[in-house]
Amino acid sequence: MMTSLLKMAASAGRALIPFFLIYVAATFSYALLNFLGLSRRLRPIFILVTFVVVGMGAYAASFVTDMIAQAYFGQLRSANILWPCITWSLIALCSLAICSRRPVPFLARATPFWLFGGMALVASLAHPWNLMTAISLILGGVLYGLFAGQRGRTNLSSKSRESAESCFSIGQYSIDTTIDELHDLIPFSPEETVALNPGTRFDGEEIWHSPDAQFAGLQWNTILATVNRAIYKISIQWTGPRHQAGTACREITIRSTKNYGKQEDIIFQGSDLTVWHASDGNITLQMVNMGPESLLTVTMTSRKVSQFKRN
């Protein structure tokens, strides 16, 4: 009796090994993607890893669909596919859930499904049941690419709206404060103003060269934009070695994400920007690599800008 119980316990332990391995792999993938997503410098690797993890999910889904199709056409016994379907379905669900909130292009989510769907379509020439797998994967890629991406964008904007934190100060500067107590501000010349902002300006707007700001362990060139002497925009730039830029970029990203929720990646006037929305404005971060050096730009813009009158 005792021997039988020990055998059953050992058998149950072996049966749980696949679930343990799936848990470890899912936890590692989740942590890796979270880490890569913090740095714009690592964005290509972030997209590639997301593609690979989605590919694992697509392969697992193709395996499950193929087994179901074969059972339906009498090529496999239904009883023989139950356990494999459970484990491979779990792999598919974990992989796709981990990647569903990631701000990556549509093709990074859909292409893995299409690759395996294409292979199944070719295989269907010899094995007709693979046509069911091919159709499921191709349609699944379209649906996952669309709805997983929409879910991610919705969550980002929702988190942004929930933030009650105001924009942090950059050195001695804060948005919505006046410049009355600031010194050594030099107004832009008319030519500089046109070059910097060729579009419509606001009534009472002035743009200033300002003393450097100390922020994230670096000294930044600083420009202030004011309306009626109240700061509505702070723009700082720093150029230097890529490793220092990467360290500062991660520090700013971690701090902003902690205060304002997950970042929102957008393209504005042809540039990739990372944006956070605070209660009184927004913060944008951009990192551009130029050989051994990088250019970092941080901009804060007040929400009051929507109330200003354009001239």
N, C-alpha and C positions, 0 to 999 in steps of 0.2 A: 504494500500500500504506500509506504513512505517512498519507495523507489519510483513508483508511478507518479507521485506528486512532484518529486524532484525533476523527473523528466519533463513533466508538463511545464514546470516553472522555467526550466532551461529553454524549452521550446518557445515559451511566451517571451522570454528575454531576447532570443534571436529574432523573433518577429518584430520586436520594437526597434531593432537596430536601424532599419531604413528610416523610420520616423525621426530618430535621433540625428541621423546624418542630414536629413532634409532640414531639420531645425537649425543645425550648425551652419549649413550652407546658406540658408535664408538669412540668419542673423548676420553672418559675415558680409553677404551681398548688400544688405540694408545699411550696415555701418559704412561700408566702402563707398556706396553711392552718396550717403550723407556727407562724408568727408570730401569727396571729389566735387560735390555740388557747392561747396563753400568758396571755391576759388575759380575766378574766371580764367586764370591761366591754365587750369586743368580741365577746362570745359570740353576740348576735343576728346580727352580720355574719358571724361564723364559720359559723353554721348556714346563712345565706343563700348564702355562697360554696360551701359543701359541696353544697348543693342544686343550684347552677348547674353545678358540675363533674360531679356525678352525672347531671345533665340532659344534658350533652355526651356522657357515656358511653351513656346510654339512647338518645339520638338516633342515635349511631353504631351501636349494636346494632340499632335499628329499621331503619336503612338496609341493614345486612348481611342481616338476616332478610328484608326485603322483596325484595332482589335474589335471594336463594336461592329464595324462594317463586315469584317470577316465572319464574326459570329452570326450576323444577320443573313449572310449569304451561305451559311452552313460550312464555312471553312474551319471554324473553331467551335469547340463546345463552350456554351455560355458559362458553365461552372469553372472553366479553366481561365477565364479572363477577369474574374471578380477581384482577386487580390491585386494583380498588376494594374487594373483600372483604378483601384483606390490609391495606390502609391503614386502612379504617374499623374493622376488627377490632382493630388496634393502638391506635387512638384509644379505643375502648371499653375495652379491657383496661387501658390506662394510667389513664384517668379513674376507673374503678371501683376499681382497686388503690390509687390515691392516697387515696380516700375510705373505704376499707374499715376502717380503724382509728380513725376519728374518732368521739368520743363525742357523737353527735347523735341526736335522736329518730328512731324507726323511720320516721315519715312523711317525714322529710327525705331518706331513702335510697330509699324505695319510690315516693313520689308522682311523680317524674319519669318512671319507667317506666309508671305508670298513665296519665299524661297522653298520652304518645305511643301507648300501647296503646289508649286511648279514641279517639284520632284515627284510628288504623288500623281500629278496629271500625266507625266511621262510614264510612270509605272502603270497607270491605268490602261495603257495600250496592251499590256500583257495580262494584267489582273484587273478586271472591270470594277471590283469593289473599291479600288483606290480612287475612283472618280468621286465617291462620296467624301473621302478624306480631303481630296483636292478642293472641292467646292466649299467644304466647311472651313478650311484654312484660309482660302482667299477671302471669303466673306468675313471670317473672324478677324483677319488683318485689318480690313477696312473699318469694322466696328470698333476694334480695340484702339486703333490709331485715332479715331475720331472721339470716342467717348472717354477714353483714358486721358487724352489731352484736355478735353473740355472740363473734366473733373478737376484736373490739376489747376487750370486757370481760375475756375470758380473758387477753389479753396484759397488760392493766393489772394485774390481780391477780397474774399470774405475776411481773411485774417487781417488784411490791411485796414479794412473798414472798422474792425473791432479795436484797433490800437488806440489807446488813450494817452500814450506817451507823446510829449512834445519833442521837436527836433533838438538834438544836443548842440551845445555850443562848439564852435571851431576856434580854438585859441581864445582870443578876446572878443570874438564876434558871435552875435546871436541874431536870428531873424526876428523881425517885428520890433526891434529896438532902434532908437535913434542914434545918429552919429555925433550928437552934440558933445559927448565926452571923449570922442576919439580924436587923435592927433595925427599929423603927418599924412593926411589924405590928399591925394593929388587928382583933380578931376581929369577925365579923359578929354582929349582935344576933340573938336568936331570930326576930324578925319578918323581918329581912333574909334569914336562912337559909331560912325557909319560902317567902318570895317568890321567891328565886333557885332553890331546889331543893325544890319541893313534894312530890316523890316520896320513895321509900325512901332512907335515908342509911346510911352505913357505920359500923360500930363504930369509935370513935376518930377520927371525921372532924371537922375544923374548917375553916372558910372564913375567909380573911383579906383585909382591905383592905391593899394593899402599896404601898410607894413605887414611883413610876413607873419603867418600864423603858425604856432606850434601845435601839431596835431598828430596823433598816432606815432609819436617818436620822431617825427620829421619836421622840417621847416618848409612851409609851402608858400609859393607865390600866391597872392590873394587879390581878388577883385570883388568889390562890393557894388551892388546896384540898389539905389534908393529911390523912393517916391516920397516927395515932401519930407526928405531927410530921414525917413524910416527905412531900415534895411529890409528889402523883400527878397534879395538873392545874394548868396555867398558862393563864390566860385574859387576853388583853390586847385593849384596844379603843382606837381612835383615830378622831376625827372632824375633818374639815377639808376644804379645797378638793379638788375632784374630781381635778384634775391631779396634786396631790401624792399622793392616794390611789392613783391609777393607776400612778404611778411606783413607789411602795412595793409595790403588788400585783405588778407585773411583777418587781421585784427578788426578792421572796419566792418567787414562782413559779419563776423561773429557778434560784434557789439550791436550792429543794426538789427540783425535777425533776432537777437535776444530781446531788444526793446520793441520792435515793430512787427515781428512775425517773419514768415518766409519771404525771401526776395522775389521780385517779379522781373523776369528778363524780357526786355523789349528792344525793338529797333526803332531809333529816332533819327531822322535825317541821315540814314545810311550807317549809323553807328550802333553798336551793341551796348546797351546800358543795363545796369542792375538798379532797380528802384525799390525803395521802401516808402510807405505812406505813414506819416505821423499825424497827430491830431491837428497840428498847425501848419503843416506843409509836407513836402516830400524831399527825400534824399536820393541822389543818383550817384552811382560809382561807375567809373570806366577805367580800364587798364589796357593800354596799347603797347605791345612789345616792339622795340626798335633795335634789333640786333642785340648787343649785350646790355642795353638799357631799356627801361620801360617808362611810359608816361602815365601817371595816375591823375585823374581828375575827379574831384568830389564837388557836387553842387547841391545847395539847399535852396528851395524856393518856397516862399510863403503862400498859404492858401488865399491870402488877401489879394493876390494878383488878379483873381477873377472879378474883383470889385473896382479895379482901376479903370480910369477913362483913357481911351486911346486918342492920340491926337492925329 
